[in-house]
Amino acid sequence: MVMSRLPGLSLEGPVSAEPAKAIAGAIVRVQEAIPLGIIADLPPRAGHPVELLQQVRSWAAEPLGSDADPLVAKALAGGVDWVGRSGLVESFERQGRSAADLDAVARRIATQAWSR
């Protein structure tokens, strides 16, 4: 992870549950700092989580070249499985996140990619 707008160091290698939970919490706090009334009045725009999910799903539908590294192919297959799950749109449309949501996000970040 590289922060392009804030000073900091990039994360490299596997991320354990605690840093993943801290990252998820920080992202939620930044997003929740904007009053919901202001957000509700904004028109849909590029970058909305649902729109980004649709874009990633369209990229994921493109075939991987036959010369792709097997590790890259395995990682991409895991990502394709994840973005293809049912319920993601509804999850991204929900307002706010609970502590249980943060724990679930942290567990997925820390274990899903590394367990495949």
C-alpha positions as CSV (number, residue, x, y, z in Angstrom):
1,M,0.0,0.0,0.0
2,V,1.4,3.4,-1.0
3,M,0.0,6.6,0.4
4,S,0.0,9.2,-2.4
5,R,-1.6,12.1,-0.6
6,L,-0.4,11.7,2.9
7,P,3.2,11.2,4.2
8,G,4.1,7.7,5.3
9,L,5.8,4.5,4.3
10,S,4.5,1.8,2.1
11,L,3.5,-1.6,3.5
12,E,5.3,-4.5,1.9
13,G,4.7,-8.2,2.3
14,P,1.9,-10.0,4.1
15,V,-0.3,-7.9,6.4
16,S,-1.3,-9.4,9.7
17,A,-4.8,-8.9,11.2
18,E,-3.9,-6.0,13.5
19,P,-2.4,-3.7,10.8
20,A,-5.2,-4.7,8.4
21,K,-7.8,-3.8,11.1
22,A,-6.0,-0.5,11.7
23,I,-6.0,0.3,8.0
24,A,-9.7,-0.6,7.6
25,G,-10.5,1.6,10.6
26,A,-8.5,4.5,9.3
27,I,-10.3,4.3,6.0
28,V,-13.7,4.2,7.6
29,R,-12.9,7.1,9.9
30,V,-11.8,9.2,6.9
31,Q,-14.9,8.3,5.0
32,E,-17.2,9.0,8.0
33,A,-15.6,12.4,8.6
34,I,-17.7,13.8,5.8
35,P,-21.3,14.5,7.0
36,L,-23.8,12.1,5.5
37,G,-26.1,15.0,4.5
38,I,-23.5,16.4,2.2
39,I,-22.8,13.0,0.7
40,A,-26.5,12.4,0.2
41,D,-26.8,15.5,-1.9
42,L,-23.9,14.6,-4.2
43,P,-24.6,13.0,-7.6
44,P,-23.2,9.6,-8.4
45,R,-19.7,10.0,-9.6
46,A,-16.7,8.0,-10.8
47,G,-15.0,6.4,-7.8
48,H,-18.2,5.4,-6.0
49,P,-17.5,1.9,-4.5
50,V,-20.3,0.3,-6.6
51,E,-19.0,1.9,-9.8
52,L,-15.5,0.8,-9.0
53,L,-16.7,-2.7,-8.3
54,Q,-18.3,-2.8,-11.7
55,Q,-15.1,-1.6,-13.3
56,V,-13.0,-4.2,-11.5
57,R,-15.5,-6.9,-12.5
58,S,-15.2,-5.8,-16.2
59,W,-11.4,-5.9,-15.9
60,A,-11.5,-9.3,-14.2
61,A,-13.6,-10.7,-17.1
62,E,-10.7,-10.1,-19.5
63,P,-8.7,-13.3,-20.1
64,L,-5.2,-13.6,-18.7
65,G,-2.4,-14.1,-21.2
66,S,-1.1,-17.7,-21.6
67,D,2.4,-16.5,-20.6
68,A,1.3,-15.2,-17.2
69,D,3.2,-16.2,-14.2
70,P,1.4,-19.0,-12.3
71,L,1.5,-17.0,-9.0
72,V,0.0,-14.0,-10.8
73,A,-2.7,-16.3,-12.3
74,K,-3.5,-17.7,-8.8
75,A,-3.7,-14.2,-7.2
76,L,-5.9,-13.0,-10.1
77,A,-8.2,-16.0,-9.7
78,G,-8.6,-15.2,-6.0
79,G,-9.5,-11.6,-6.8
80,V,-11.9,-12.7,-9.5
81,D,-13.6,-15.0,-7.1
82,W,-13.8,-12.2,-4.5
83,V,-15.3,-9.5,-6.8
84,G,-17.7,-12.0,-8.3
85,R,-19.3,-12.8,-4.9
86,S,-23.0,-12.0,-4.4
87,G,-23.8,-9.3,-1.8
88,L,-20.9,-7.0,-2.5
89,V,-23.0,-4.3,-4.1
90,E,-25.4,-4.3,-1.1
91,S,-22.4,-4.2,1.2
92,F,-20.9,-1.2,-0.6
93,E,-24.2,0.7,-0.6
94,R,-24.7,0.4,3.1
95,Q,-24.0,3.6,5.1
96,G,-21.5,3.3,7.9
97,R,-19.5,0.3,9.2
98,S,-19.7,-1.4,12.6
99,A,-16.8,-2.9,14.5
100,A,-17.9,-6.3,13.3
101,D,-17.6,-5.1,9.7
102,L,-14.0,-3.8,10.4
103,D,-13.1,-7.2,11.9
104,A,-14.5,-9.0,8.9
105,V,-12.6,-6.7,6.5
106,A,-9.4,-7.1,8.4
107,R,-9.7,-10.9,8.5
108,R,-10.3,-11.0,4.7
109,I,-7.4,-8.7,4.0
110,A,-5.0,-10.6,6.2
111,T,-6.0,-14.1,5.2
112,Q,-7.8,-14.4,1.9
113,A,-5.0,-13.5,-0.5
114,W,-2.4,-15.5,1.5
115,S,-4.4,-18.7,2.0
116,R,-4.9,-19.4,-1.7
